[in-house]
Amino acid sequence: MEDFEKHLAQLHQEFLDQANDSIAQLDRMLDVASERGRLDNSELVNIARIVHSLKGSGGTFDYPNLTVLAHRFEDYLGASDASAPLKLDDVRIFVDRIGDVVDGRISREGPIDTIVRSLPMRSRFDVADVSITDVEVGLIMEGGAQARLVTKELEACGYRVTHLQSSIQAIGYVYQTRPDCVFVSANMPGLDGVDFVRALKAMKATEAIPCALLTAFARDNQLLRGLPDSVPVIRKGAQFGDDLADALQKLGLL
């Protein structure tokens, strides 16, 4: 047992050493990029690779808040384009917050909603057309065209959207970040949307978080049995726009 504990301690230290090396590498890239005023494509690829590795390591070595921050960093990097340019100062903030978790200045676990809400965001929409709000929305849905559509519609309302593709992992994410609302697809592998909502409503820490269910079925469908009455249903297809508006109104987001 003693040898096993020593082995675990060694692995933990190696993780911390590698994480610190990764953060130092990110800092060096940002220093070089700051001199020229921008990040080039190869640097962006390297940053994305490092951040993805840190996200995985956070889950492996019980640093869930590292995973949360790295996930938000990935969202920021992935959504930046010509209409929403990536800003060096924003990237530096993400790197600093990740470093704070690794160094212990931010707890490695537990709620970090205040920190998450302070992170930079980008929007695909011109600020002249969209009034950005502080509303945090968690979207739990498999990737694809439908997820991109829902994300775009929510961002068009000015909301800060985080997309998660695993309902099991999203339970921890919602607990840690306490979003203002959660939209979850009914058809999720592992833990379906109805059970996901019921799980949130069963926990004291998350029971008050408003939820909406995305589905192809009407509310009276047998597959939605057990869905709490307080959870609006947003049907995919022609009714999507009207159902979304009704749901936002019912959840107090409009």
DRENPA-3360 file (N, C-alpha, C; in nm, 2 decimals, always signed):
BEGIN
1 = MEDFEKHL = +0.08/-0.12/+0.00/+0.00/+0.00/+0.00/+0.09/+0.13/+0.00 ~ +0.19/+0.12/+0.08/+0.28/+0.24/+0.09/+0.35/+0.26/-0.05 ~ +0.39/+0.16/-0.12/+0.45/+0.17/-0.25/+0.35/+0.23/-0.35 ~ +0.23/+0.18/-0.34/+0.12/+0.23/-0.43/+0.10/+0.38/-0.41 ~ +0.09/+0.42/-0.28/+0.07/+0.57/-0.25/+0.19/+0.65/-0.30 ~ +0.31/+0.60/-0.29/+0.43/+0.67/-0.34/+0.42/+0.68/-0.49 ~ +0.37/+0.58/-0.55/+0.36/+0.58/-0.70/+0.26/+0.68/-0.74 ~ +0.14/+0.69/-0.67/+0.04/+0.79/-0.70/+0.10/+0.93/-0.68;
9 = AQLHQEFL = +0.17/+0.95/-0.57/+0.23/+1.08/-0.54/+0.33/+1.12/-0.65 ~ +0.40/+1.02/-0.70/+0.50/+1.05/-0.81/+0.42/+1.09/-0.94 ~ +0.32/+1.02/-0.97/+0.24/+1.05/-1.09/+0.18/+1.19/-1.08 ~ +0.13/+1.22/-0.96/+0.07/+1.35/-0.94/+0.17/+1.46/-0.96 ~ +0.29/+1.44/-0.91/+0.40/+1.54/-0.92/+0.44/+1.56/-1.07 ~ +0.44/+1.44/-1.14/+0.47/+1.45/-1.28/+0.37/+1.53/-1.36 ~ +0.24/+1.51/-1.32/+0.13/+1.58/-1.38/+0.15/+1.73/-1.36 ~ +0.18/+1.77/-1.23/+0.20/+1.91/-1.20/+0.32/+1.97/-1.28;
17 = DQANDSIA = +0.43/+1.89/-1.29/+0.55/+1.94/-1.36/+0.51/+1.96/-1.51 ~ +0.44/+1.86/-1.57/+0.41/+1.87/-1.71/+0.31/+1.99/-1.73 ~ +0.22/+2.01/-1.64/+0.12/+2.12/-1.65/+0.19/+2.25/-1.65 ~ +0.29/+2.26/-1.55/+0.36/+2.39/-1.54/+0.45/+2.41/-1.67 ~ +0.51/+2.31/-1.72/+0.58/+2.32/-1.84/+0.49/+2.37/-1.96 ~ +0.37/+2.31/-1.96/+0.28/+2.35/-2.07/+0.24/+2.50/-2.06 ~ +0.22/+2.54/-1.93/+0.18/+2.68/-1.91/+0.30/+2.77/-1.95 ~ +0.42/+2.73/-1.91/+0.54/+2.81/-1.95/+0.55/+2.82/-2.10;
25 = QLDRMLDV = +0.52/+2.71/-2.17/+0.53/+2.71/-2.31/+0.42/+2.81/-2.37 ~ +0.30/+2.81/-2.32/+0.20/+2.90/-2.36/+0.24/+3.04/-2.34 ~ +0.30/+3.07/-2.22/+0.35/+3.21/-2.19/+0.46/+3.25/-2.29 ~ +0.55/+3.16/-2.33/+0.65/+3.20/-2.42/+0.59/+3.23/-2.56 ~ +0.50/+3.15/-2.60/+0.43/+3.18/-2.73/+0.36/+3.31/-2.73 ~ +0.30/+3.34/-2.62/+0.22/+3.47/-2.61/+0.32/+3.59/-2.61 ~ +0.44/+3.57/-2.54/+0.54/+3.68/-2.54/+0.59/+3.71/-2.68 ~ +0.61/+3.60/-2.76/+0.66/+3.62/-2.90/+0.55/+3.68/-2.98;
33 = ASERGRLD = +0.43/+3.63/-2.96/+0.32/+3.68/-3.04/+0.29/+3.83/-3.01 ~ +0.31/+3.87/-2.89/+0.28/+4.01/-2.85/+0.38/+4.10/-2.92 ~ +0.50/+4.06/-2.94/+0.60/+4.15/-3.01/+0.55/+4.18/-3.15 ~ +0.49/+4.08/-3.22/+0.44/+4.10/-3.36/+0.29/+4.14/-3.36 ~ +0.23/+4.13/-3.25/+0.09/+4.18/-3.24/-0.02/+4.08/-3.27 ~ +0.02/+3.96/-3.30/-0.08/+3.85/-3.33/-0.02/+3.71/-3.32 ~ -0.11/+3.62/-3.31/-0.07/+3.48/-3.31/-0.08/+3.42/-3.46 ~ +0.02/+3.35/-3.50/+0.01/+3.29/-3.63/-0.06/+3.16/-3.63;
41 = NSELVNIA = -0.09/+3.10/-3.74/-0.17/+2.97/-3.74/-0.10/+2.86/-3.67 ~ +0.03/+2.85/-3.69/+0.10/+2.73/-3.62/+0.10/+2.75/-3.47 ~ +0.10/+2.87/-3.42/+0.10/+2.89/-3.28/-0.04/+2.86/-3.23 ~ -0.15/+2.89/-3.30/-0.28/+2.86/-3.26/-0.30/+2.71/-3.26 ~ -0.25/+2.64/-3.35/-0.26/+2.49/-3.35/-0.19/+2.44/-3.23 ~ -0.07/+2.49/-3.19/+0.00/+2.44/-3.08/-0.07/+2.47/-2.95 ~ -0.13/+2.59/-2.94/-0.21/+2.63/-2.82/-0.32/+2.54/-2.80 ~ -0.40/+2.51/-2.91/-0.51/+2.42/-2.90/-0.47/+2.28/-2.86;
49 = RIVHSLKG = -0.36/+2.24/-2.91/-0.31/+2.10/-2.87/-0.28/+2.10/-2.72 ~ -0.21/+2.20/-2.67/-0.17/+2.20/-2.53/-0.29/+2.21/-2.44 ~ -0.39/+2.30/-2.48/-0.51/+2.32/-2.40/-0.59/+2.19/-2.39 ~ -0.60/+2.12/-2.51/-0.67/+1.99/-2.51/-0.60/+1.89/-2.42 ~ -0.47/+1.88/-2.42/-0.40/+1.79/-2.33/-0.42/+1.83/-2.18 ~ -0.42/+1.95/-2.15/-0.45/+2.00/-2.01/-0.59/+1.96/-1.97 ~ -0.68/+1.97/-2.06/-0.82/+1.94/-2.03/-0.83/+1.79/-1.99 ~ -0.77/+1.71/-2.07/-0.77/+1.56/-2.04/-0.70/+1.53/-1.91;
57 = SGGTFDYP = -0.58/+1.59/-1.89/-0.51/+1.57/-1.77/-0.59/+1.61/-1.64 ~ -0.66/+1.72/-1.65/-0.74/+1.76/-1.54/-0.84/+1.66/-1.50 ~ -0.90/+1.59/-1.59/-1.00/+1.48/-1.56/-0.93/+1.36/-1.50 ~ -0.81/+1.33/-1.56/-0.74/+1.21/-1.51/-0.68/+1.22/-1.37 ~ -0.64/+1.34/-1.34/-0.57/+1.36/-1.21/-0.66/+1.44/-1.11 ~ -0.79/+1.44/-1.13/-0.88/+1.49/-1.03/-0.86/+1.64/-1.01 ~ -0.85/+1.71/-1.12/-0.85/+1.86/-1.12/-0.96/+1.91/-1.21 ~ -1.09/+1.89/-1.17/-1.20/+1.92/-1.25/-1.21/+2.06/-1.29;
65 = NLTVLAHR = -1.16/+2.15/-1.21/-1.17/+2.29/-1.25/-1.07/+2.33/-1.36 ~ -0.96/+2.25/-1.37/-0.87/+2.27/-1.48/-0.94/+2.23/-1.61 ~ -1.01/+2.12/-1.60/-1.09/+2.07/-1.72/-1.19/+2.18/-1.76 ~ -1.26/+2.24/-1.66/-1.36/+2.34/-1.69/-1.30/+2.46/-1.76 ~ -1.19/+2.51/-1.71/-1.13/+2.63/-1.77/-1.07/+2.60/-1.90 ~ -1.01/+2.48/-1.92/-0.95/+2.44/-2.05/-1.07/+2.42/-2.15 ~ -1.18/+2.37/-2.11/-1.29/+2.36/-2.20/-1.34/+2.49/-2.25 ~ -1.35/+2.59/-2.16/-1.39/+2.72/-2.20/-1.29/+2.79/-2.29;
73 = FEDYLGAS = -1.16/+2.76/-2.26/-1.05/+2.81/-2.35/-1.07/+2.75/-2.49 ~ -1.10/+2.62/-2.50/-1.12/+2.56/-2.63/-1.23/+2.62/-2.70 ~ -1.34/+2.65/-2.63/-1.46/+2.71/-2.69/-1.42/+2.85/-2.75 ~ -1.34/+2.92/-2.67/-1.30/+3.05/-2.72/-1.21/+3.04/-2.84 ~ -1.12/+2.95/-2.84/-1.03/+2.93/-2.96/-1.10/+2.89/-3.08 ~ -1.19/+2.79/-3.06/-1.26/+2.73/-3.17/-1.36/+2.82/-3.24 ~ -1.42/+2.92/-3.16/-1.52/+3.00/-3.22/-1.46/+3.13/-3.28 ~ -1.34/+3.16/-3.25/-1.28/+3.28/-3.30/-1.26/+3.27/-3.46;
81 = DASAPLKL = -1.31/+3.37/-3.53/-1.29/+3.37/-3.67/-1.29/+3.52/-3.72 ~ -1.30/+3.54/-3.85/-1.29/+3.67/-3.90/-1.39/+3.77/-3.84 ~ -1.51/+3.72/-3.80/-1.61/+3.81/-3.75/-1.59/+3.82/-3.59 ~ -1.51/+3.74/-3.53/-1.49/+3.74/-3.39/-1.34/+3.72/-3.37 ~ -1.25/+3.81/-3.40/-1.11/+3.79/-3.39/-1.06/+3.76/-3.25 ~ -0.96/+3.67/-3.25/-0.90/+3.63/-3.12/-0.81/+3.74/-3.07 ~ -0.82/+3.77/-2.94/-0.74/+3.88/-2.88/-0.63/+3.82/-2.79 ~ -0.51/+3.87/-2.81/-0.40/+3.82/-2.73/-0.43/+3.84/-2.58;
89 = DDVRIFVD = -0.48/+3.95/-2.54/-0.51/+3.98/-2.40/-0.61/+3.87/-2.34 ~ -0.71/+3.84/-2.42/-0.80/+3.73/-2.38/-0.73/+3.60/-2.36 ~ -0.65/+3.56/-2.45/-0.58/+3.44/-2.44/-0.49/+3.43/-2.32 ~ -0.43/+3.55/-2.29/-0.34/+3.56/-2.17/-0.43/+3.53/-2.04 ~ -0.55/+3.58/-2.04/-0.63/+3.56/-1.92/-0.66/+3.42/-1.90 ~ -0.70/+3.35/-2.01/-0.72/+3.20/-2.00/-0.60/+3.13/-1.94 ~ -0.48/+3.16/-2.00/-0.36/+3.09/-1.96/-0.33/+3.12/-1.81 ~ -0.35/+3.25/-1.77/-0.33/+3.28/-1.63/-0.42/+3.21/-1.53;
97 = RIGDVVDG = -0.55/+3.20/-1.57/-0.65/+3.13/-1.48/-0.61/+2.98/-1.47 ~ -0.58/+2.92/-1.58/-0.53/+2.78/-1.58/-0.41/+2.76/-1.49 ~ -0.32/+2.86/-1.50/-0.20/+2.85/-1.41/-0.24/+2.87/-1.27 ~ -0.34/+2.95/-1.24/-0.39/+2.96/-1.10/-0.44/+2.83/-1.04 ~ -0.51/+2.75/-1.12/-0.55/+2.62/-1.07/-0.44/+2.53/-1.05 ~ -0.34/+2.52/-1.14/-0.23/+2.43/-1.13/-0.15/+2.47/-1.00 ~ -0.13/+2.60/-0.98/-0.05/+2.65/-0.87/-0.13/+2.65/-0.73 ~ -0.26/+2.63/-0.74/-0.33/+2.62/-0.61/-0.40/+2.75/-0.57;
105 = RISREGPI = -0.38/+2.86/-0.66/-0.45/+2.98/-0.62/-0.60/+2.98/-0.65 ~ -0.64/+2.89/-0.73/-0.78/+2.86/-0.75/-0.80/+2.71/-0.72 ~ -0.90/+2.68/-0.64/-0.93/+2.54/-0.60/-0.94/+2.45/-0.72 ~ -0.88/+2.33/-0.71/-0.88/+2.24/-0.82/-1.02/+2.17/-0.84 ~ -1.11/+2.19/-0.74/-1.25/+2.13/-0.75/-1.34/+2.23/-0.68 ~ -1.47/+2.20/-0.70/-1.57/+2.28/-0.63/-1.62/+2.40/-0.73 ~ -1.73/+2.47/-0.69/-1.78/+2.57/-0.77/-1.68/+2.68/-0.81 ~ -1.68/+2.72/-0.93/-1.60/+2.83/-0.98/-1.68/+2.92/-1.07;
113 = DTIVRSLP = -1.81/+2.94/-1.04/-1.89/+3.01/-1.13/-1.85/+3.16/-1.14 ~ -1.80/+3.22/-1.04/-1.76/+3.36/-1.05/-1.64/+3.37/-1.14 ~ -1.55/+3.28/-1.13/-1.43/+3.29/-1.22/-1.47/+3.26/-1.37 ~ -1.56/+3.16/-1.39/-1.60/+3.13/-1.52/-1.67/+3.25/-1.59 ~ -1.75/+3.32/-1.51/-1.83/+3.44/-1.56/-1.73/+3.55/-1.59 ~ -1.62/+3.55/-1.54/-1.52/+3.66/-1.56/-1.44/+3.64/-1.69 ~ -1.44/+3.52/-1.74/-1.36/+3.49/-1.86/-1.41/+3.56/-1.98 ~ -1.31/+3.59/-2.07/-1.35/+3.66/-2.20/-1.45/+3.57/-2.28;
121 = MRSRFDVA = -1.53/+3.64/-2.36/-1.61/+3.57/-2.45/-1.60/+3.64/-2.59 ~ -1.64/+3.56/-2.69/-1.65/+3.62/-2.82/-1.79/+3.59/-2.88 ~ -1.83/+3.66/-2.98/-1.96/+3.64/-3.04/-1.94/+3.64/-3.19 ~ -2.02/+3.56/-3.26/-2.02/+3.56/-3.40/-2.09/+3.68/-3.46 ~ -2.15/+3.76/-3.37/-2.24/+3.87/-3.41/-2.18/+4.00/-3.38 ~ -2.20/+4.10/-3.46/-2.15/+4.23/-3.44/-2.22/+4.29/-3.32 ~ -2.14/+4.35/-3.23/-2.19/+4.41/-3.11/-2.30/+4.51/-3.13 ~ -2.30/+4.57/-3.25/-2.40/+4.67/-3.29/-2.53/+4.60/-3.31;
129 = DVSITDVE = -2.53/+4.48/-3.34/-2.66/+4.40/-3.37/-2.71/+4.32/-3.25 ~ -2.61/+4.29/-3.16/-2.65/+4.20/-3.05/-2.60/+4.26/-2.92 ~ -2.69/+4.27/-2.82/-2.65/+4.32/-2.69/-2.61/+4.20/-2.60 ~ -2.48/+4.20/-2.58/-2.42/+4.09/-2.50/-2.46/+4.10/-2.36 ~ -2.51/+3.98/-2.30/-2.55/+3.98/-2.16/-2.45/+3.90/-2.08 ~ -2.48/+3.89/-1.95/-2.40/+3.81/-1.86/-2.47/+3.67/-1.83 ~ -2.57/+3.64/-1.92/-2.64/+3.51/-1.90/-2.55/+3.40/-1.95 ~ -2.52/+3.30/-1.86/-2.45/+3.18/-1.89/-2.54/+3.07/-1.93;
137 = VGLIMEGG = -2.52/+3.01/-2.04/-2.61/+2.90/-2.08/-2.52/+2.77/-2.11 ~ -2.56/+2.66/-2.05/-2.50/+2.54/-2.08/-2.58/+2.46/-2.18 ~ -2.52/+2.42/-2.29/-2.59/+2.34/-2.40/-2.53/+2.20/-2.39 ~ -2.61/+2.11/-2.36/-2.57/+1.97/-2.35/-2.63/+1.90/-2.47 ~ -2.55/+1.87/-2.57/-2.60/+1.82/-2.70/-2.48/+1.75/-2.78 ~ -2.51/+1.65/-2.85/-2.41/+1.59/-2.93/-2.37/+1.69/-3.04 ~ -2.25/+1.68/-3.09/-2.20/+1.78/-3.19/-2.27/+1.76/-3.33 ~ -2.27/+1.86/-3.41/-2.33/+1.85/-3.54/-2.40/+1.98/-3.58;
145 = AQARLVTK = -2.47/+1.97/-3.69/-2.54/+2.09/-3.74/-2.65/+2.14/-3.65 ~ -2.72/+2.05/-3.58/-2.82/+2.09/-3.49/-2.76/+2.17/-3.37 ~ -2.65/+2.12/-3.32/-2.59/+2.19/-3.21/-2.54/+2.33/-3.25 ~ -2.49/+2.34/-3.37/-2.44/+2.47/-3.42/-2.56/+2.56/-3.43 ~ -2.67/+2.51/-3.48/-2.79/+2.60/-3.50/-2.84/+2.65/-3.36 ~ -2.85/+2.56/-3.26/-2.90/+2.60/-3.13/-2.80/+2.70/-3.07 ~ -2.67/+2.68/-3.08/-2.57/+2.77/-3.03/-2.58/+2.91/-3.09 ~ -2.60/+2.91/-3.22/-2.61/+3.03/-3.30/-2.73/+3.11/-3.25;
153 = ELEACGYR = -2.84/+3.04/-3.23/-2.97/+3.11/-3.19/-2.95/+3.17/-3.05 ~ -2.89/+3.09/-2.96/-2.87/+3.14/-2.82/-2.77/+3.26/-2.82 ~ -2.66/+3.25/-2.90/-2.57/+3.36/-2.91/-2.63/+3.48/-2.97 ~ -2.73/+3.46/-3.06/-2.80/+3.58/-3.12/-2.88/+3.65/-3.01 ~ -2.91/+3.58/-2.90/-2.98/+3.65/-2.79/-2.88/+3.72/-2.70 ~ -2.75/+3.71/-2.73/-2.65/+3.77/-2.65/-2.60/+3.69/-2.53 ~ -2.64/+3.56/-2.53/-2.60/+3.47/-2.42/-2.46/+3.41/-2.44 ~ -2.40/+3.38/-2.33/-2.27/+3.31/-2.33/-2.29/+3.16/-2.33;
161 = VTHLQSSI = -2.26/+3.09/-2.43/-2.30/+2.95/-2.45/-2.17/+2.86/-2.44 ~ -2.18/+2.76/-2.35/-2.08/+2.66/-2.35/-2.15/+2.53/-2.39 ~ -2.09/+2.46/-2.49/-2.14/+2.34/-2.55/-2.06/+2.22/-2.49 ~ -2.14/+2.13/-2.44/-2.08/+2.00/-2.39/-2.15/+1.88/-2.46 ~ -2.07/+1.79/-2.50/-2.12/+1.68/-2.57/-2.14/+1.55/-2.49 ~ -2.12/+1.55/-2.36/-2.14/+1.44/-2.28/-2.23/+1.48/-2.16 ~ -2.34/+1.41/-2.15/-2.43/+1.45/-2.04/-2.37/+1.40/-1.90 ~ -2.30/+1.30/-1.90/-2.23/+1.25/-1.78/-2.13/+1.36/-1.73;
169 = QAIGYVYQ = -2.05/+1.40/-1.81/-1.95/+1.51/-1.78/-2.02/+1.64/-1.74 ~ -2.13/+1.66/-1.81/-2.20/+1.79/-1.79/-2.26/+1.81/-1.65 ~ -2.29/+1.70/-1.59/-2.34/+1.70/-1.45/-2.24/+1.78/-1.36 ~ -2.11/+1.74/-1.37/-2.01/+1.80/-1.29/-1.98/+1.95/-1.34 ~ -1.99/+1.97/-1.47/-1.97/+2.10/-1.52/-2.08/+2.20/-1.47 ~ -2.20/+2.16/-1.47/-2.31/+2.24/-1.42/-2.29/+2.27/-1.27 ~ -2.26/+2.17/-1.20/-2.23/+2.19/-1.05/-2.12/+2.29/-1.03 ~ -2.02/+2.28/-1.11/-1.90/+2.37/-1.08/-1.93/+2.51/-1.13;
177 = TRPDCVFV = -2.00/+2.53/-1.24/-2.01/+2.66/-1.30/-2.14/+2.73/-1.27 ~ -2.25/+2.66/-1.23/-2.38/+2.71/-1.20/-2.43/+2.81/-1.31 ~ -2.45/+2.76/-1.43/-2.50/+2.85/-1.53/-2.64/+2.90/-1.50 ~ -2.68/+3.01/-1.57/-2.81/+3.06/-1.55/-2.92/+2.98/-1.61 ~ -2.89/+2.89/-1.70/-2.99/+2.80/-1.77/-2.91/+2.69/-1.83 ~ -2.98/+2.58/-1.85/-2.93/+2.46/-1.91/-3.03/+2.41/-2.02 ~ -2.97/+2.39/-2.14/-3.05/+2.34/-2.25/-2.99/+2.20/-2.28 ~ -3.07/+2.09/-2.27/-3.02/+1.96/-2.29/-3.10/+1.88/-2.40;
185 = SANMPGLD = -3.04/+1.81/-2.48/-3.11/+1.73/-2.58/-3.16/+1.60/-2.51 ~ -3.28/+1.57/-2.55/-3.34/+1.45/-2.49/-3.27/+1.32/-2.53 ~ -3.21/+1.32/-2.65/-3.15/+1.21/-2.71/-3.00/+1.21/-2.69 ~ -2.95/+1.18/-2.56/-2.81/+1.18/-2.53/-2.77/+1.04/-2.49 ~ -2.65/+0.99/-2.54/-2.61/+0.86/-2.50/-2.57/+0.86/-2.35 ~ -2.58/+0.74/-2.29/-2.54/+0.73/-2.15/-2.65/+0.77/-2.05 ~ -2.67/+0.90/-2.05/-2.77/+0.96/-1.96/-2.86/+1.05/-2.05 ~ -2.98/+1.01/-2.07/-3.06/+1.09/-2.16/-3.11/+1.22/-2.10;
193 = GVDFVRAL = -3.16/+1.31/-2.18/-3.19/+1.44/-2.13/-3.29/+1.45/-2.02 ~ -3.39/+1.36/-2.02/-3.49/+1.36/-1.91/-3.43/+1.33/-1.78 ~ -3.35/+1.22/-1.78/-3.28/+1.18/-1.66/-3.18/+1.28/-1.61 ~ -3.12/+1.35/-1.71/-3.02/+1.46/-1.68/-3.09/+1.57/-1.60 ~ -3.20/+1.61/-1.65/-3.28/+1.72/-1.58/-3.32/+1.67/-1.45 ~ -3.37/+1.55/-1.44/-3.42/+1.50/-1.31/-3.30/+1.49/-1.21 ~ -3.18/+1.46/-1.26/-3.06/+1.45/-1.17/-3.03/+1.59/-1.12 ~ -3.04/+1.69/-1.20/-3.01/+1.83/-1.16/-3.11/+1.87/-1.05;
201 = KAMKATEA = -3.24/+1.84/-1.08/-3.34/+1.89/-0.99/-3.34/+1.81/-0.86 ~ -3.27/+1.70/-0.85/-3.26/+1.62/-0.73/-3.15/+1.67/-0.64 ~ -3.06/+1.75/-0.69/-2.95/+1.80/-0.61/-2.97/+1.94/-0.56 ~ -2.95/+1.96/-0.43/-2.97/+2.09/-0.37/-2.89/+2.20/-0.44 ~ -2.77/+2.17/-0.48/-2.68/+2.27/-0.54/-2.73/+2.32/-0.68 ~ -2.81/+2.23/-0.75/-2.85/+2.27/-0.89/-3.00/+2.27/-0.91 ~ -3.08/+2.24/-0.81/-3.22/+2.23/-0.83/-3.29/+2.35/-0.88 ~ -3.23/+2.47/-0.85/-3.29/+2.60/-0.89/-3.25/+2.64/-1.03;
209 = IPCALLTA = -3.16/+2.57/-1.09/-3.11/+2.61/-1.22/-3.22/+2.58/-1.33 ~ -3.27/+2.68/-1.40/-3.37/+2.66/-1.50/-3.32/+2.57/-1.61 ~ -3.40/+2.48/-1.66/-3.36/+2.38/-1.77/-3.47/+2.38/-1.87 ~ -3.43/+2.35/-2.00/-3.52/+2.33/-2.11/-3.47/+2.20/-2.18 ~ -3.57/+2.13/-2.24/-3.54/+2.00/-2.31/-3.56/+2.02/-2.46 ~ -3.45/+1.98/-2.54/-3.46/+1.98/-2.68/-3.50/+1.85/-2.73 ~ -3.60/+1.84/-2.81/-3.65/+1.70/-2.85/-3.73/+1.71/-2.98 ~ -3.74/+1.60/-3.05/-3.83/+1.59/-3.17/-3.97/+1.56/-3.13;
217 = FARDNQLL = -4.00/+1.53/-3.01/-4.13/+1.48/-2.96/-4.21/+1.58/-2.89 ~ -4.34/+1.57/-2.89/-4.43/+1.65/-2.82/-4.42/+1.62/-2.67 ~ -4.46/+1.71/-2.59/-4.45/+1.69/-2.44/-4.52/+1.56/-2.39 ~ -4.63/+1.52/-2.45/-4.70/+1.41/-2.40/-4.65/+1.27/-2.45 ~ -4.54/+1.28/-2.53/-4.48/+1.15/-2.57/-4.43/+1.07/-2.45 ~ -4.45/+0.94/-2.46/-4.41/+0.85/-2.35/-4.26/+0.86/-2.32 ~ -4.18/+0.89/-2.42/-4.03/+0.90/-2.39/-4.00/+1.01/-2.30 ~ -4.09/+1.11/-2.29/-4.06/+1.22/-2.20/-4.13/+1.21/-2.06;
225 = RGLPDSVP = -4.17/+1.09/-2.04/-4.24/+1.07/-1.91/-4.14/+1.09/-1.79 ~ -4.19/+1.17/-1.69/-4.10/+1.20/-1.58/-4.04/+1.33/-1.59 ~ -4.05/+1.40/-1.70/-3.99/+1.54/-1.71/-4.07/+1.63/-1.62 ~ -4.00/+1.71/-1.54/-4.07/+1.80/-1.45/-4.15/+1.90/-1.52 ~ -4.27/+1.94/-1.47/-4.36/+2.03/-1.53/-4.29/+2.17/-1.56 ~ -4.20/+2.20/-1.47/-4.13/+2.33/-1.48/-4.04/+2.34/-1.60 ~ -4.01/+2.23/-1.67/-3.91/+2.23/-1.77/-3.98/+2.24/-1.91 ~ -3.96/+2.35/-1.98/-4.02/+2.36/-2.11/-3.96/+2.27/-2.22;
233 = VIRKGAQF = -4.04/+2.23/-2.32/-3.99/+2.15/-2.42/-3.97/+2.23/-2.55 ~ -3.86/+2.22/-2.61/-3.83/+2.29/-2.74/-3.82/+2.19/-2.85 ~ -3.92/+2.19/-2.94/-3.92/+2.09/-3.04/-3.83/+2.13/-3.16 ~ -3.76/+2.03/-3.21/-3.68/+2.05/-3.33/-3.77/+2.06/-3.45 ~ -3.73/+2.13/-3.55/-3.80/+2.14/-3.68/-3.87/+2.28/-3.69 ~ -3.99/+2.28/-3.75/-4.05/+2.41/-3.79/-4.10/+2.48/-3.66 ~ -4.12/+2.41/-3.55/-4.17/+2.48/-3.43/-4.05/+2.54/-3.34 ~ -3.93/+2.51/-3.39/-3.81/+2.54/-3.30/-3.81/+2.69/-3.26;
241 = GDDLADAL = -3.83/+2.78/-3.35/-3.82/+2.92/-3.32/-3.92/+2.97/-3.22 ~ -4.05/+2.93/-3.24/-4.15/+2.96/-3.15/-4.14/+2.90/-3.01 ~ -4.10/+2.77/-3.01/-4.08/+2.70/-2.88/-3.96/+2.76/-2.80 ~ -3.85/+2.80/-2.88/-3.74/+2.86/-2.81/-3.78/+2.99/-2.74 ~ -3.85/+3.08/-2.82/-3.90/+3.20/-2.76/-3.99/+3.18/-2.64 ~ -4.08/+3.08/-2.65/-4.17/+3.05/-2.53/-4.09/+3.00/-2.41 ~ -3.99/+2.92/-2.44/-3.90/+2.86/-2.33/-3.82/+2.98/-2.26 ~ -3.76/+3.06/-2.34/-3.69/+3.17/-2.28/-3.77/+3.26/-2.20;
249 = QKLGLL = -3.90/+3.29/-2.25/-3.99/+3.37/-2.17/-4.03/+3.30/-2.04 ~ -4.06/+3.17/-2.05/-4.10/+3.09/-1.93/-3.98/+3.08/-1.83 ~ -3.86/+3.08/-1.88/-3.74/+3.07/-1.79/-3.69/+3.20/-1.74 ~ -3.76/+3.31/-1.78/-3.72/+3.44/-1.73/-3.59/+3.50/-1.80 ~ -3.56/+3.45/-1.92/-3.44/+3.49/-1.99/-3.47/+3.60/-2.09 ~ -3.59/+3.63/-2.11/-3.63/+3.74/-2.20/-3.69/+3.86/-2.13;
% end
